[in-house]
Amino acid sequence: MENTSRGLFKMTPAMRLALFLGATGIGMILGALISFSLVAAMLHVGINDIQKIILEPEYASAAQFANALASIIAFGLPSVAVAFFANGTLAKNMGFSKINSYQQIGLVIALALAGLVLSGALGSLTEKIPLTSSFKNWAEGLEAQYRKALVSMTQMHSIVDLLYALLAVAIVPAIVEELYFRGALQKTLTEWTGKPYVSILITALFFSAIHFSFYGFLSRMALGILLGLIFEYTKTIWLSILMHFINNGIAIVALYSVRNNPARVEKVIDENLPIYWGLIACVGIYILFIKLKKISEDAGLEKSI
């Protein structure tokens, strides 16, 4: 659908950003209300008890369903709203442009793997940050809550459980979060400020903060920057979704591989890498982005000609 005929679809970037923030608030409320209500009905429990119940390992499938549905509503609604109230087709406004080169796919896969190494090293760096006792207690409490939710959502006993977890915890979040953060927020900020790298940084900060994990903050912020650069250079949301899925999917498969050993599950969740590996990863990431930018620019030039 092409939105060009009415003034309603000529909102300025600042107005679209205000719309985006308002839709985000509505989406989060609706997402939590609808997903919790449905799961409560499915489990025949009161809605006031659902948050506690779905943290139990035996309700992993229900937790995955609730998380996926809440994400679709909370992140999907603002993304569609911003794309709808802009000139051009809805799909293009959301970032659904075609991938121009198979080389782009290969480079993004390599960036995803290098990003995992960088993430592990940043986890080690975060642990070395000096903290006051009160802040440390708060951060560790937040991390324990996050870990408990993650473990409860990734209880897998069969290949069917693994595939369902990949769908609900890897694929769905990768799609809706990329539409929200890169396709909507980053794109709107760039149009408003005219400064793509500032927009990438702001979006990455928000992307990390919304996961509510202090010890994973730097790692997720770095991931957000990589995803933002991929979207900025390639101009397609598909490649950002691909990297996001690889990042999530590897974690799910790793947890599945140690599902029968609780001690190893904890190790997989908490395991970090030496900081020097992060420096090596940065060099590799820099080289990969130079190649990705050149290939994307060449593909765009060929298309123009």
C-alpha positions in Angstrom: 0.0 0.0 0.0 1.4 3.4 -1.1 0.8 6.2 1.4 1.2 9.4 -0.7 -2.2 10.8 -1.3 -3.3 12.4 2.0 -1.6 14.9 4.3 -2.2 12.4 7.2 0.7 10.4 5.8 3.1 13.3 5.6 4.0 13.5 9.3 7.4 14.9 10.1 10.0 12.5 11.7 9.5 14.3 15.0 5.7 13.7 14.9 6.3 10.0 14.0 8.7 9.6 16.9 6.0 11.0 19.3 3.5 8.6 17.7 6.1 5.8 18.1 6.6 6.5 21.8 2.9 6.7 22.5 2.2 3.4 20.6 5.0 1.8 22.5 3.3 2.5 25.8 0.0 1.3 24.5 1.6 -1.8 22.9 3.4 -2.8 26.1 0.2 -2.6 28.2 -1.9 -4.5 25.6 0.9 -7.0 25.1 1.1 -7.9 28.8 -2.6 -7.8 29.3 -3.5 -10.0 26.3 -0.7 -12.5 26.7 -1.2 -13.0 30.4 -4.9 -13.3 30.1 -4.7 -15.9 27.4 -2.1 -18.0 29.3 -4.1 -17.7 32.5 -7.2 -19.0 30.7 -5.1 -21.8 29.1 -3.7 -22.9 32.5 -7.0 -22.3 34.4 -5.4 -19.9 36.9 -6.0 -16.4 38.1 -4.3 -13.6 36.1 -2.8 -12.3 39.3 -0.9 -15.5 39.8 0.3 -16.0 36.2 3.6 -14.1 36.5 4.8 -16.4 39.2 3.4 -19.6 37.7 5.1 -19.2 34.3 8.5 -19.0 35.9 8.1 -22.6 36.9 10.0 -25.0 34.6 7.0 -27.2 33.8 5.2 -24.2 32.2 8.1 -23.4 29.8 5.8 -23.7 26.7 3.3 -21.3 28.2 6.1 -18.8 29.1 7.5 -19.0 25.6 4.0 -18.4 24.1 3.4 -15.4 26.5 6.8 -13.9 25.7 6.3 -14.3 21.9 2.8 -12.9 21.9 3.7 -10.0 24.2 6.7 -9.1 21.9 4.5 -9.2 18.8 2.0 -6.8 20.3 4.4 -4.5 22.2 7.0 -4.2 19.4 4.8 -4.8 16.4 2.2 -2.2 17.0 4.6 0.8 17.2 6.5 -0.5 14.2 3.4 -0.7 12.0 2.1 2.7 13.2 5.4 4.5 12.3 5.6 2.8 8.9 1.9 3.4 8.2 2.0 7.2 8.8 4.9 7.8 6.3 5.1 8.3 2.6 5.8 5.1 0.6 4.8 1.5 0.9 4.2 -0.1 4.3 6.7 -2.9 3.6 9.5 -0.6 2.4 8.9 1.8 5.3 9.4 -1.2 7.7 12.7 -2.0 6.0 11.6 -5.0 3.9 13.9 -4.4 1.0 15.5 -7.3 -0.9 19.0 -8.5 -0.1 21.2 -7.4 -3.0 24.1 -10.0 -2.7 24.7 -13.4 -1.3 28.0 -12.0 -0.1 26.1 -9.8 2.3 24.6 -12.9 3.9 28.0 -14.5 4.4 29.4 -11.3 5.9 26.5 -10.9 8.3 26.9 -14.6 9.5 30.6 -13.9 10.1 29.7 -10.7 12.0 27.2 -12.6 14.1 29.9 -15.1 15.2 32.5 -12.3 15.8 29.8 -10.4 17.8 29.3 -13.4 20.1 33.0 -13.3 20.9 32.9 -9.6 21.5 29.8 -10.1 23.7 31.6 -12.7 25.9 34.6 -10.4 26.3 32.4 -7.5 27.3 30.7 -9.7 29.9 34.1 -10.2 31.5 34.8 -6.4 31.3 31.4 -5.6 33.0 32.3 -7.9 35.9 35.4 -5.9 36.6 33.5 -2.6 36.9 33.8 -1.4 40.6 30.4 -1.1 42.2 29.0 0.0 45.5 27.6 -2.8 47.6 24.0 -1.5 47.3 24.2 -1.2 43.5 25.9 -4.6 43.2 23.1 -6.2 45.3 20.6 -4.5 43.0 22.4 -5.7 39.8 22.8 -9.2 41.1 19.1 -9.4 42.0 18.2 -8.2 38.6 20.5 -10.8 37.0 19.1 -13.6 39.1 15.5 -12.7 38.1 16.6 -12.5 34.4 18.4 -15.9 34.7 15.4 -17.5 36.3 13.1 -16.3 33.6 15.5 -17.5 30.9 15.9 -20.9 32.4 12.2 -21.3 32.8 11.6 -20.4 29.2 14.3 -22.7 27.8 13.3 -26.0 29.4 13.6 -28.4 26.5 13.4 -32.2 26.5 13.0 -33.1 22.9 13.6 -31.8 19.3 10.0 -30.6 19.3 10.7 -28.5 22.4 13.9 -27.2 20.7 12.1 -26.2 17.5 9.3 -24.5 19.5 11.9 -22.6 21.6 13.7 -21.5 18.5 10.4 -20.2 17.1 9.2 -18.4 20.3 12.5 -17.2 21.8 14.7 -16.8 18.7 12.8 -16.2 15.5 9.8 -14.1 16.8 11.9 -11.8 18.9 14.5 -11.4 16.2 11.8 -10.2 13.7 9.7 -7.9 16.0 12.6 -6.4 17.8 14.4 -5.6 14.6 11.3 -4.0 13.1 10.9 -2.0 16.3 14.5 -0.9 17.0 16.1 -0.7 13.5 13.1 -0.5 11.1 11.2 2.1 13.2 13.2 3.8 16.0 16.6 4.0 14.3 15.2 4.9 10.9 12.9 7.6 12.4 15.8 9.1 14.5 18.0 9.2 11.4 15.4 11.0 9.4 14.9 13.5 12.2 18.5 14.2 13.1 20.3 13.5 9.9 23.0 11.7 11.9 22.8 7.9 11.4 25.6 7.0 13.8 24.1 9.0 16.6 20.8 7.3 15.9 22.5 3.9 16.0 24.0 4.7 19.4 20.8 6.0 20.9 18.9 2.9 19.6 21.5 0.5 20.9 21.3 2.1 24.3 17.6 1.7 24.4 17.8 -1.8 23.0 20.1 -2.9 25.8 18.3 -1.0 28.6 14.9 -2.6 27.7 16.4 -6.1 28.5 16.9 -5.1 32.2 20.2 -6.7 32.8 23.2 -4.8 34.1 25.8 -7.5 33.6 24.6 -8.0 30.0 24.3 -4.2 29.3 27.5 -3.7 27.4 27.2 -6.9 25.5 23.7 -6.1 24.3 24.6 -2.5 23.5 27.5 -3.8 21.3 25.0 -6.2 19.6 22.6 -3.3 19.1 25.4 -1.2 17.4 26.3 -4.1 15.1 22.7 -4.6 14.1 22.3 -0.8 13.6 25.3 -0.7 11.3 24.1 -3.6 9.3 20.8 -2.0 8.7 22.4 1.4 7.9 24.8 -0.1 5.3 22.5 -2.6 3.7 19.2 -0.8 3.9 17.3 -4.0 4.5 15.9 -5.3 7.7 16.3 -8.9 6.6 20.0 -9.0 7.4 19.5 -7.4 10.8 16.9 -10.1 11.5 19.3 -12.8 10.4 22.1 -11.7 12.7 19.7 -11.3 15.6 18.3 -14.8 15.0 21.8 -16.3 14.9 22.6 -14.6 18.2 19.5 -15.9 19.9 19.5 -19.3 18.2 23.0 -20.2 19.2 22.1 -19.5 22.8 19.0 -21.7 22.6 20.9 -24.6 20.9 23.7 -24.3 23.5 21.2 -24.6 26.3 19.5 -27.6 24.6 22.8 -29.4 24.3 23.4 -29.3 28.1 19.7 -29.7 29.1 20.3 -32.7 31.3 23.1 -31.1 33.3 21.9 -28.2 35.5 25.5 -27.2 36.4 26.4 -26.8 32.8 23.2 -24.9 32.1 24.3 -22.3 34.6 27.8 -22.3 33.1 26.4 -21.7 29.6 24.4 -18.7 30.8 27.2 -17.1 32.8 30.2 -18.1 30.7 32.3 -15.1 29.4 35.6 -14.8 27.5 38.9 -13.1 28.3 38.9 -9.4 27.5 41.7 -9.8 24.9 39.3 -11.9 22.7 37.2 -8.8 22.5 40.1 -6.8 21.0 40.6 -9.6 18.4 36.9 -9.6 17.7 36.9 -5.8 17.2 39.6 -6.1 14.5 37.6 -8.8 12.7 34.4 -6.8 13.0 36.1 -3.7 11.6 37.4 -5.6 8.5 34.0 -7.3 7.9 32.1 -4.0 8.1 34.5 -2.4 5.5 33.7 -5.3 3.2 30.0 -5.2 3.9 29.8 -1.4 3.2 31.7 -1.7 0.0 29.6 -4.6 -1.3 26.4 -2.8 -0.3 27.5 0.4 -2.0 28.5 -1.5 -5.2 25.2 -3.4 -5.2 23.3 -0.1 -4.8 25.3 1.5 -7.7 24.6 -1.4 -10.0 20.9 -1.2 -9.2 20.9 2.5 -9.9 22.6 2.1 -13.2 
